[in-house]
Amino acid sequence: MRLSMHTDFSLRVLMYLGSLEPARLATAARMAEQFNVSLNHLQKVVQTLRKLGLIVTVQGNGGGMRLAVPTTRIRLGWLARQLESTGRMVDCERGPCPLANGCVLKFALDAAEAAFFDKLDESTLADALAPPTRQRLLVMHRIDQPAA
């Protein structure tokens, strides 16, 4: 299974925010620059994460975003399900497939998708922030700091 760019960017944003000091805010513009991704796409990701209740945003000068939930409470499988899952890995109606209603492949693929999400449920965002990932993110944050 391949994750969409939206899910990939969502994970990056959450990891970035999860490695910040709790009171510190980050901006989508800075993250887009550091991850070398489109600001427009990253802003859509931020909207999704806000709607899921995972981040809070602060408007205005000096605004930005931060995590709304502790990293230990964000299960990666739950997040991937929210962003990716349709409940079916293949759409037998698309095409339409002449094997629809007479093919067992769909059930095997659906079971594989469920197993993928279940395996991801074993990990939290906190787990994803283990070394060496955390150290790389901390370097990115130091780059963010204005020169003294």
N, C-alpha and C positions, 0 to 999 in steps of 0.2 A: 504494500500500500504506500502511496506517495502522498505526503501532506501538501496542501495548497500553500501558495506563497503567503496568503493571509494568515494561516496557522503558523507558518514559519516565523513571520514577522511578529505575530502575537507572542510567541514564545521568547523571541529576542527582547521585545519590550518588557515583558514580565521579568526576565532574568536581569535586565539592566536596572529596572526599578527595584528588584529584590536585593540588589547588591548595594543600593544607596543607603546612607544613614537615614533613619526613619523620618526626620523632619525635612529632609532635602527634597526639592522638587526637580524634575527633569522636564525638558521641553521636547516636543516631537521633532522640531527642527534640528536640534542637536543630535538626537538619536538617529534621525534620517541621515545626517551628515556622517556620523561615526560608523553606521552600518552600511553606508553607501547605497541607500534605497530611496525611492521616490517619497518626498514629503507627503504628497497627496495620498499615496497608498498607506503610509504610516498613520496619517490622520484618520483614515477609515478604520484601521486596526484599533486606534485609541477609542474611537466611538464604540466599537464592538466590545472592547474590554470594559469600558465604562458601563455599558448596558448590562453586561454580565455581573457587575458589581465588584469587579476585581481591582479597579483603579478609581481614584477620585481626581478630578481636575479642578484647578484653581484658575479662574479667569483674571485677566488684567496684567498690568506691569508687574514683573516678578512672578508671574503665574507659572503653572506647569502641571505636572501630575506626579502621583505617588501611588504606591500600593494601598488598597483599602483592606486587604486581607493578609494575614501572616503567610509567609512563604510555606510554612509547614501545613497549611490548610488548603493549598491549591494542588489538587491531584491532576497530574498530567493527562490521565485517561479521561477524566471528567471534562477537562478543557478541550481535548481533541474531539470528544463526542459533541460538545456544544458547537464547535466550529466546522466539523467535517461530516458527522454521521447523518445519513438520511434513513438509516435503518435497513438499507439494502445496498449491497456492494455493486450490484448490476441492476439495471432497469430493463426487465424483460419486455416492457411495453414499448421501449424505444427501438425503433427499427421497422416494424415490430418483428420480434424473433419468432420464427416458425416453430421453435421448440418450447415456447411459453406453455406453462401448465403441464409439461411433460418432460421436464429436465431437472435433474437433481444437482447440477453444477451450482445453481443459484444458492442452494442451501449450504453447500460447502463453502462458498465464497462469503456468505453472510456469517457463518460460524467463524471463519478466519478473521473477518473484520471485528467481530465481538471479542475474539481472543486477543487481537492487537490492542484494543482499548482496555481490556482487563489487565493485560501485562503493563500497560502504561499507568494504570491505577495503582500499581505497586510503588510508583515514584511520585514525589512531590516537587514543587518548584525549589524547595530547600535542597533536595537531593541534586537537582540540576545545577545548583550553585556551588557544588563541592569543587575543590581544587582539581584541575588548574583553571577551571572556568572563572571562579571568583577572582583569582589573581589577575586574569586578563581584563575582566570588567573593572577592577580597581584601577588598573593602569589607564583604562579609558576615562574613568572619573577624574583622575589626576590631570589628564590632558584637558578636561573641562575647566579646571580651576584657573582663575585669572592669575597671571604672574604677580608675585608679591613685590 
